[in-house]
Amino acid sequence: MSWGLFQKPGTRELHVIPLEDLREHECGKGCWCRPAEDDEEPVVNRHNAMDGREAFERGERLLS
């Protein structure tokens, strides 16, 4: 489970998008996953994975 960093064409917006997620993401704030601006770097938008990988990365879920 990995993440990619993409810049929206024609803008300064950066998007951290989960790669090989269950559903494809749009590189923009209008993505279905409702990306959130980073608290420290508002130009960075963090997308949410449909496969729940964030819970594994934070240690909230374990692999079965």
C-alpha positions as CSV (number, residue, x, y, z in Angstrom):
1,M,0.0,0.0,0.0
2,S,1.7,3.2,-1.2
3,W,0.9,6.8,-1.8
4,G,1.8,9.2,-4.6
5,L,2.3,12.9,-4.7
6,F,0.7,14.7,-7.6
7,Q,0.4,18.4,-8.6
8,K,-2.9,19.5,-10.1
9,P,-2.0,21.0,-13.6
10,G,-2.0,24.7,-13.7
11,T,-2.1,25.2,-9.9
12,R,0.2,25.0,-6.9
13,E,-2.1,22.4,-5.3
14,L,-0.4,19.2,-4.3
15,H,-2.3,16.0,-3.7
16,V,-1.3,12.9,-1.7
17,I,-3.3,10.1,-3.3
18,P,-3.4,6.4,-2.4
19,L,-2.1,4.3,-5.3
20,E,-3.9,1.2,-6.4
21,D,-7.0,2.0,-4.2
22,L,-10.3,0.3,-4.7
23,R,-11.6,3.3,-6.6
24,E,-9.6,5.8,-8.8
25,H,-9.1,9.2,-7.3
26,E,-9.4,12.6,-9.1
27,C,-6.4,15.0,-8.6
28,G,-8.5,17.8,-7.2
29,K,-10.5,19.0,-4.2
30,G,-13.7,17.6,-5.8
31,C,-12.6,14.0,-5.5
32,W,-15.2,11.5,-4.1
33,C,-13.0,10.9,-1.0
34,R,-13.3,14.5,0.2
35,P,-9.6,15.3,0.5
36,A,-8.5,17.5,3.5
37,E,-6.1,20.4,3.4
38,D,-3.0,19.7,5.6
39,D,-3.0,21.8,8.8
40,E,0.6,23.0,8.3
41,E,0.8,23.2,4.5
42,P,-2.6,24.3,3.1
43,V,-1.3,23.7,-0.5
44,V,-1.2,20.0,0.3
45,N,-4.4,18.0,0.1
46,R,-4.6,14.5,1.7
47,H,-6.9,12.0,0.1
48,N,-8.7,9.2,2.0
49,A,-8.3,5.6,0.8
50,M,-11.3,3.5,0.2
51,D,-9.4,0.4,1.2
52,G,-8.8,1.7,4.8
53,R,-5.0,1.7,4.7
54,E,-4.8,4.7,7.0
55,A,-6.1,2.6,9.9
56,F,-3.3,0.0,9.3
57,E,-0.7,2.8,9.1
58,R,-1.9,4.3,12.4
59,G,-2.0,0.9,14.1
60,E,-5.7,1.0,14.6
61,R,-6.2,-2.2,12.6
62,L,-4.0,-5.3,12.2
63,L,-3.5,-7.5,9.2
64,S,-5.5,-10.7,9.5
